[in-house]
């Protein structure tokens, strides 16, 4: 006989109290296994078949796949198990201790996005395997905030298998069916040092970088001319210069300069193709010059995502919320689930503006609304799936 899960607030408090920071800084990075095991125990107790799967080449990192029922066309409720570091000043108390204030829950991961894991477990506890004609799958992934290794591992494994997926990133419970892709790249121009009194003694990498930046600004204008999607608030691709460094003292010719860029692509713009275009243009800009160039991916990147407006899950959420499914500039693990042939909608409690902030919070009311929303979706797509798509 399935057991009851703890109360929602109790589950959220335990999830927040179990640190699962992922970070490119190895000193801050940690395993997410303890938080996966916490959720796994609750789900096993209500009848789910639970797997905790190690992510290859990422020690301590795991994905959680918990399944209730059988079939290939069910519903996935997905969330990442990690958080960013708590390090930003401004927390008024221990970020790993859940607090209540003015109807809000406060703590690291409340909005982004441990609350959704707790809500998904609470919603799932209302159903038994015998109720379901299609499976309900709760998915918890590793390292969304850093390497995306969890999402990539899912694609490599070819699972889970389902037709519909909700990713519970904070959207104010409004459905999102598309988002931009993103990549970060370091571009390094190499010249030669020399005494500044005689320019002939060296090759100033800052001058080479000037050519690079002019070339990239031209490319940026071309992308804005050639690509547009009115579903986005910023309808064009964007290319940002976020960091520039070169040289060390005014009286030395600069030998090396480094530029960091952020490219945000639209659906239909394969990320690797446009990384290659950037590298080709930059390389051509420095041909027949004394400069060489090298490239370092700062983040492998995430492709843009778009689920058709006609998808049953999109239409169900639009009907439930009264809001047309929108598009956003931030990225998620959605493209990996799309690669597994799922219709994906981003929809969860909380505000993306709270993510990565001190005193991160989500309202108790939003969690109750999210749970009710998920219960309705489970009913539609798992209990009576034929009726849901008529």
For each residue, the residues with C-beta under 8 A, 3 or more apart:
1:
2: 45 46 47 125 128
3: 45 46
4: 46 125
5: 11 42 45 46 121 122 125
6: 10 11 14 42
7: 10 11
8: 11 12 118 119 122 367 371
9: 12 13 98 105
10: 6 7 13 14
11: 5 6 7 8 14 15 42 118 121 122
12: 8 9 15 16 98 105 107 110 114 115 118 367
13: 9 10 16 17 98
14: 6 10 11 17 18 38
15: 11 12 18 35 38 39 109 114 117 118
16: 12 13 96 97 98 107 108 109 110 114
17: 13 14 96 97 98
18: 14 15 34 35 38
19: 30 83 96 108
20: 30 31 32 34 35 81 82 83 109
21: 28 29 30 82 83 84 85 86
22: 29 30 32 61 82 83 84 142 143 144 145 146 147
23: 26 28 29 84 85 145 146
24: 29 146 147
25: 28 29 85
26: 23 29
27:
28: 21 23 25 85 87
29: 21 22 23 24 25 26 146
30: 19 20 21 22 60
31: 20 34 59 60 61 62
32: 20 22 35 36 60 61 62 81 82 142 143
33: 36 37 52 60 61 62
34: 18 20 31 37 38
35: 15 18 20 32 38 39 81 114 140
36: 32 33 39 40 52 62 63 64 81 140
37: 33 34 40 41 52
38: 14 15 18 34 35 41 42
39: 15 35 36 42 43 64 66 81 117 121 138 140
40: 36 37 43 44 50 52 64 66
41: 37 38 44 45
42: 5 6 11 38 39 45 46 121
43: 39 40 46 48 50 66 121 124 138
44: 40 41 47 48 50 66
45: 2 3 5 41 42
46: 2 3 4 5 42 43 68 121 124 125
47: 2 44 68 128 129
48: 43 44 66 67 68 124 138
49: 66 67 68
50: 40 43 44 64 65 66
51: 64 65 66
52: 33 36 37 40 62 63 64
53: 62 63 64 65 153 157
54: 61 62
55: 58 61 62 63 142 143 149 150 153
56: 153 156
57: 149
58: 55 61 142 143 147 149
59: 31
60: 30 31 32 33
61: 22 31 32 33 54 55 58 142 143 149 150
62: 31 32 33 36 52 53 54 55 142
63: 36 52 53 55 139 140 141 142 150 153 154
64: 36 39 40 50 51 52 53 81 138 139 140 141
65: 50 51 53 137 138 139 159 160
66: 39 40 43 44 48 49 50 51 137 138 139
67: 48 49 135 136 137 160
68: 46 47 48 49 124 127 128 129 132 135 136 137
69: 74 129 132 133 134 135 136 382
70: 135
71: 74 133 134 135
72: 161 162 163
73: 134 162 163 164 385
74: 69 71 132 134 135 136 137 162 163 164 381 382 385
75: 134 135 136 137 162 163 164 165 166 377 378 381 382
76: 137 138 139 160 162 164 165 166 337 342
77: 116 120 123 124 136 137 138 139 165 166 168 374
78: 138 139 140 141 165 166 167 168 333 337
79: 113 114 116 117 120 139 140 141 167 168 169 348
80: 113 140 141 142 143 144 145 150 333
81: 20 32 35 36 39 64 114 117 140 141 142 150
82: 20 21 22 32 142 143 144 145 146
83: 19 20 21 22 86 108 109 112 114 145
84: 21 22 23 108 112 145 356
85: 21 23 25 28
86: 21 83 91 95 96 108
87: 28
88: 91 356 357 358
89: 358
90: 357 358 359
91: 86 88 94 95 358 359
92: 359
93: 97 99 106
94: 91 97
95: 86 91 107 108 358 360
96: 16 17 19 86 107 108
97: 16 17 93 94 107
98: 9 12 13 16 17 105 106 107 110
99: 93 105 106 107
100: 103 104 105 106 364
101: 104 106 361
102:
103: 100 363 364 365
104: 100 101 361 362 363 364
105: 9 12 98 99 100 110 115 361 362 363 364 367
106: 93 98 99 100 101 110 359 360 361
107: 12 16 95 96 97 98 99 110 360 361
108: 16 19 83 84 86 95 96 360
109: 15 16 20 83 112 113 114 115 360
110: 12 16 98 105 106 107 114 115 350 354 360 361 362
111: 115 170 349 350 351 352 354 355 360 361 362
112: 83 84 109 169 170 350 352 354 355 356 360
113: 79 80 109 116 117 168 169 170 348 350
114: 12 15 16 35 79 81 83 109 110 117 118
115: 12 105 109 110 111 118 119 348 349 350 362 367 370
116: 77 79 113 119 120 168 169 348 349 370
117: 15 39 79 81 113 114 120 121 138 140 168
118: 8 11 12 15 114 115 121 122 367
119: 8 115 116 122 123 168 349 367 370 371 374
120: 77 79 116 117 123 124 138 168 374
121: 5 11 39 42 43 46 117 118 124 125 138
122: 5 8 11 118 119 125 371
123: 77 119 120 126 371 374 375 378
124: 43 46 48 68 77 120 121 127 136 138 378
125: 2 4 5 46 121 122
126: 123 375 378
127: 68 124 131 132 136 378 382 383
128: 2 47 68 131 132
129: 47 68 69 132
130:
131: 127 128 382 383
132: 68 69 74 127 128 129 135 136 382 383
133: 69 71 382 383 384 385 386
134: 69 71 73 74 75 381 382 385
135: 67 68 69 70 71 74 75 132 162 382
136: 67 68 69 74 75 77 124 127 132 378 382
137: 65 66 67 68 74 75 76 77 160 162
138: 39 43 48 64 65 66 76 77 78 117 120 121 124
139: 63 64 65 66 76 77 78 79 154 160 165
140: 35 36 39 63 64 78 79 80 81 117
141: 63 64 78 79 80 81 144 150 151 154 333
142: 22 32 55 58 61 62 63 80 81 82 149 150 153
143: 22 32 55 58 61 80 82 146 147 148 149 150
144: 22 80 82 141 148 150 151 332 333
145: 22 23 80 82 83 84
146: 22 23 24 29 82 143
147: 22 24 58 143 300
148: 143 144 151 152 300 302 333 336
149: 55 57 58 61 142 143 152 153
150: 55 61 63 80 81 141 142 143 144 153 154 333
151: 141 144 148 154 155 333 335 336 337
152: 148 149 155 156 336
153: 53 55 56 63 142 149 150 156 157
154: 63 139 141 150 151 157 159 160 336 337 340
155: 151 152 158 336 339 340
156: 56 152 153
157: 53 153 154
158: 155 161 340
159: 65 154 340
160: 65 67 76 137 139 154 340
161: 72 158 340
162: 72 73 74 75 76 135 137 165 340 342
163: 72 73 74 75 341 342 343 381
164: 73 74 75 76 311 312 313 342 343 381
165: 75 76 77 78 139 162 313 334 337 342 343 344 345
166: 75 76 77 78 313 344 345 346 347 348 374 377
167: 78 79 332 333 334 337 344 345 346 347 348
168: 77 78 79 113 116 117 119 120 346 347 348 349 370
169: 79 112 113 116 176 330 332 346 348 352
170: 111 112 113 348 349 350 351 352 354 355 362
171: 174 175 176 328 346 347 348 352
172: 349 350 351 366
173: 321 347 348 349 366 369 370 373
174: 171 321 323 326 347
175: 171 314 317 318 321 323 325 326 345 346 347
176: 169 171 179 325 326 327 328 345 346 347
177: 306 307 308 309 311 314 325 326 327 344 345 346
178: 229 231 232 267 304 305 306 307 325 326 327 328
179: 176 304 305 327 328 329 330 331 332 334 346
180: 232 237 264 265 266 304 327 328 329 330 331
181: 264 265 266 269 271 301 302 303 304 305 331 335
182: 262 263 264 265 299 301 302 331
183: 262 263 265 271 274 275 297 299 300 301 302
184: 242 260 261 262 297 298 299 301
185: 260 261 263 275 278 295 296 297 298
186: 258 259 260 295 296 297 298
187: 209 212 258 259 260 261 282 293 294 295
188: 256 257 258 293 294 295 296
189: 205 208 209 212 246 256 257 258 259 286 291 292 293
190: 205 255 256 291 292 293 294
191: 202 203 204 205 207 208 253 254 255 256 257 290 291
192: 202 203 253 255 290
193: 202 252 253 254 255
194: 198 199 200 201 202 252 253
195: 198 201 202 251 252 253
196: 199 250 251 252 253
197: 201 251
198: 194 195 201
199: 194 196 202 204 253
200: 194
201: 194 195 197 198 253
202: 191 192 193 194 195 199 253 255
203: 191 192 207 208 253 290 291
204: 191 199 207 208 253 254
205: 189 190 191 208 209 246 247 254 255 256 257 291
206: 209 210 246 247 254 257
207: 191 203 204 210 211
208: 189 191 203 204 205 211 212 257 286 289 290 291 293
209: 187 189 205 206 212 213 244 246 257 259
210: 206 207 213 214
211: 207 208 214 215 285 286 289 291
212: 187 189 208 209 215 216 259 282 285 286 293
213: 209 210 216 217 241 259
214: 210 211 217 218 285
215: 211 212 218 219 281 282 284 285
216: 212 213 219 220 239 241 261 278 281 282
217: 213 214 220 221
218: 214 215 221 222
219: 215 216 222 223 239 277 278 281
220: 216 217 223 224 238 239
221: 217 218 224 225
222: 218 219 225 226
223: 219 220 226 227 236 237 239
224: 220 221 227 228 236 237
225: 221 222
226: 222 223
227: 223 224 236 237 266 268 269
228: 224 235 236 266
229: 178 232 235 266 267 327
230: 235
231: 178 235 326 327
232: 178 180 229 235 266 327 328 329
233: 329
234: 238 329
235: 228 229 230 231 232
236: 223 224 227 228 266
237: 180 223 224 227 263 264 265 266 269 274
238: 220 234 262 263 264
239: 216 219 220 223 261 262 263 264
240: 261 262 263 264
241: 213 216 244 259 260 261
242: 184 260 261 262
243: 258 259 260
244: 209 241 257 258 259 260
245: 257 258
246: 189 205 206 209 254 256 257 258
247: 205 206 252 254 255 257
248: 252 254
249: 252
250: 196
251: 195 196 197
252: 193 194 195 196 247 248 249 255
253: 191 192 193 194 195 196 199 201 202 203 204
254: 191 193 204 205 206 246 247 248 257
255: 190 191 192 193 202 205 247 252
256: 188 189 190 191 205 246
257: 188 189 191 205 206 208 209 244 245 246 247 254
258: 186 187 188 189 243 244 245 246
259: 186 187 189 209 212 213 241 243 244
260: 184 185 186 187 241 242 243 244 298
261: 184 185 187 216 239 240 241 242 278
262: 182 183 184 238 239 240 242
263: 182 183 185 237 238 239 240 274 275 278
264: 180 181 182 237 238 239 240 329
265: 180 181 182 183 237 269 271 274 303 304
266: 180 181 227 228 229 232 236 237 269 304
267: 178 229 304 305 306
268: 227 304 306
269: 181 227 237 265 266 273 274 304
270: 273 274 303
271: 181 183 265 274 275 301 302 303 304
272: 275 276
273: 269 270 276 277
274: 183 237 263 265 269 270 271 277 278
275: 183 185 263 271 272 278 279 297 301
276: 272 273 279 280
277: 219 273 274 280 281
278: 185 216 219 261 263 274 275 281 282
279: 275 276 282 283 295
280: 276 277 283 284
281: 215 216 219 277 278 284 285
282: 187 212 215 216 278 279 285 286 293 295
283: 279 280 286 287 293
284: 215 280 281 287
285: 211 212 214 215 281 282
286: 189 208 211 212 282 283 289 291 292 293
287: 283 284
288:
289: 208 211 286
290: 191 192 203 208
291: 189 190 191 203 205 208 211 286
292: 189 190 286
293: 187 188 189 190 208 212 282 283 286
294: 187 188 190
295: 185 186 187 188 279 282
296: 185 186 188
297: 183 184 185 186 275 300 301
298: 184 185 186 260
299: 182 183 184
300: 147 148 183 297
301: 181 182 183 184 271 275 297
302: 148 181 182 183 271 331 332 333 335
303: 181 265 270 271 335
304: 178 179 180 181 265 266 267 268 269 271 335
305: 178 179 181 267 332 334 335 338 344
306: 177 178 267 268 327
307: 177 178 311 313 314 325 334 338 343 344 345
308: 177 311 314 343
309: 177 314 315 325
310: 314 315
311: 164 177 307 308 314 315 343 345
312: 164 315 316 343 381 388 389
313: 164 165 166 307 316 317 343 344 345 377 381
314: 175 177 307 308 309 310 311 317 318 325 343 345
315: 309 310 311 312 318 319
316: 312 313 319 320 377 380 381 388
317: 175 313 314 320 321 325 345 347 373 377
318: 175 314 315 321 322 323 324 325
319: 315 316 322
320: 316 317 373 376 377
321: 173 174 175 317 318 347 373
322: 318 319
323: 174 175 318 326
324: 318
325: 175 176 177 178 307 309 314 317 318 345
326: 174 175 176 177 178 231 323
327: 176 177 178 179 180 229 231 232 306
328: 171 176 178 179 180 232 346 352
329: 179 180 232 233 234 264
330: 169 179 180 352
331: 179 180 181 182 302
332: 144 167 169 179 302 305 335 346
333: 78 80 141 144 148 150 151 167 302 336 337
334: 165 167 179 305 307 337 338 344 346
335: 151 181 302 303 304 305 332 338 339
336: 148 151 152 154 155 333 339 340
337: 76 78 151 154 165 167 333 334 340 342 344
338: 305 307 334 335 341 342 344
339: 155 335 336
340: 154 155 158 159 160 161 162 336 337
341: 163 338
342: 76 162 163 164 165 337 338
343: 163 164 165 307 308 311 312 313 314
344: 165 166 167 177 305 307 313 334 337 338
345: 165 166 167 175 176 177 307 311 313 314 317 325
346: 166 167 168 169 171 175 176 177 179 328 332 334
347: 166 167 168 171 173 174 175 176 317 321 373
348: 79 113 115 116 166 167 168 169 170 171 173 370
349: 111 115 116 119 168 170 172 173 362 363 366 367 369 370
350: 110 111 112 113 115 170 172 354 355 361 362 363 366
351: 111 170 172 354 355
352: 111 112 169 170 171 328 330 355
353: 357
354: 110 111 112 170 350 351 357 360 361 362
355: 111 112 170 350 351 352 360
356: 84 88 112 360
357: 88 90 353 354 360
358: 88 89 90 91 95
359: 90 91 92 106
360: 95 106 107 108 109 110 111 112 354 355 356 357
361: 101 104 105 106 107 110 111 350 354
362: 104 105 110 111 115 170 349 350 354 366 367
363: 103 104 105 349 350 366 367
364: 100 103 104 105 367 368
365: 103 368 369
366: 172 173 349 350 362 363 369 370
367: 8 12 105 115 118 119 349 362 363 364 370 371
368: 364 365 371 372
369: 173 349 365 366 372 373
370: 115 116 119 168 173 348 349 366 367 373 374
371: 8 119 122 123 367 368 374 375
372: 368 369 375 376
373: 173 317 320 321 347 369 370 376 377
374: 77 119 120 123 166 370 371 377 378
375: 123 126 371 372 378 379
376: 320 372 373 379 380
377: 75 166 313 316 317 320 373 374 380 381
378: 75 123 124 126 127 136 374 375 381 382 383
379: 375 376 382 383 384
380: 316 376 377 383 384 385 387 388
381: 74 75 134 163 164 312 313 316 377 378 385 388
382: 69 74 75 127 131 132 133 134 135 136 378 379 385
383: 127 131 132 133 378 379 380
384: 133 379 380 387 388
385: 73 74 133 134 380 381 382 388 389
386: 133 389 390
387: 380 384 390
388: 312 316 380 381 384 385
389: 312 385 386
390: 386 387
